[in-house]
Amino acid sequence: MYEILKPISTELETYIQTLPKHSLGKTIDIHTSKSFPELDNVQIAFITVNESRGTLLNSKEDINFDTLRKNWYQLFPGNWTSKMIDLGSIEAGESIEDTYVAVKLIVSDLLKKKILPIVIGGSQDITYGMYRSYDTQEQSVNLVCIDNKIDVVNDVVNPSESFMTRIIMEAPTNLHNFSVLGYQTYFNSQEEIDLIEKMYFEAYRLGEVISNVKISEPVLRDADLVSLDCNAIKSADLGFFSHFNPNGFDGREICALARYAGLSDRVSSFGVFNIDNVSEKSLLITQILWYFVEGFNFRMNEYPYISKANYLKYIVPLEEQELIFYKSDVSDRWWIEIEGLDNKDHKILFPCSHDDYKQALQNIVPERWWLANKKLLA
């Protein structure tokens, strides 16, 4: 199936030869016209997807990923031990559905091989293809979108802003939880916001996240798939002024979110979308990718990979019940205990924050605990 991947351009092959010895371009295996990377012992694979027909403009113009790759290859790795490869590009199919299928096939196979795919593309509806790759994984999926829109509008003309409707409604329904970080209220109808609330999903306004970026960490820690829309970033920081957006995450905030996603022991695929053909965008985008990989290399393999017996246990008595929290001495991260639906003796640890614990001390039940329990009972 990997024959559908297109190698990098010969111009890029020449460019790589000019890079310093320890740059990313010289230290990762790359799909070129002469060779295809070995997949053994690989932990991260980069793939670009040349598909933008899902946007409102229904663009059929090819995306030139060379500038993005040049900016990526010239960066230097941190103290990383993970083996990375660049698999090249998935070209647009005969129809947009064909592209989704191609993305699904490649991502699904990488997941089976325990390789984390980083998918960089045009329109954000490519997320649908990534989500469908979990159909063969026999697991429910927690999806987090970093986006200024919730994308549940039933608008077939613009799949990039309605792909979440397909994910929620179409069988097989593997979606367990959906969270959106950074939505801007004036870009979303009240109907969309009400729907998210009705389904016990999580939606965090831009102002909420900006005022305390740390609230996003437990959300991203519980994700399987993270999809980042570049429209969530303000234009001044992205360097993109053709469709000016004065509000959004700044460079430091979006890189912090990417690092949280990388740190999550659960995140198994990551996507960055709406790249377009704006070369200025690629500077910040490559730094977003860098921070994600940085986080990945500092994963701690905590719960559920090690026993909760290794954590400090805190019992908070409330008026009608008690809440049980766990804290890792290694990472200072927090979890809250939730009863399993089918077996009350089976306890689940749900990611939370120190602020949730402090709320409980004030006799306030944390919002994330309520939502998680309501979803189990729904």
Secondary structure, 3 states (H helix, E strand, C coil): CHHHEECCCHHHHHHHCCCCCCCHHHHCEECCCCCCCCCCCCCEEEEEEECCCCCCCCCCCCCCCHHHHHHHHCCCCCCCCCCEEEEEEEECCCCHHHHHHHHHHHHHHHHHCCCEEEEEECCCCHHHHHHHHHHHCCCCEEEEEECCCCCCCCCCCCHHHCHHHHHHHCCCCCEEEEEEEEECHHHCCHHHHHHHHHCCCEEEEHHHHHHCHHHHHHHHHCCCEEEEEHHHECHHHHCCCCCCCCCCECHHHHHHHHHHHHHCCCCCEEEEECCCCCCCHHHHHHHHHHHHHHHHCCCCCCCCCCCHHHCEEEEEECCCCEEEEEECCCCCCEEEEEECCCCCCCEEEEEECHHHHHHHHCCCCCHHHHHHHHHHHC
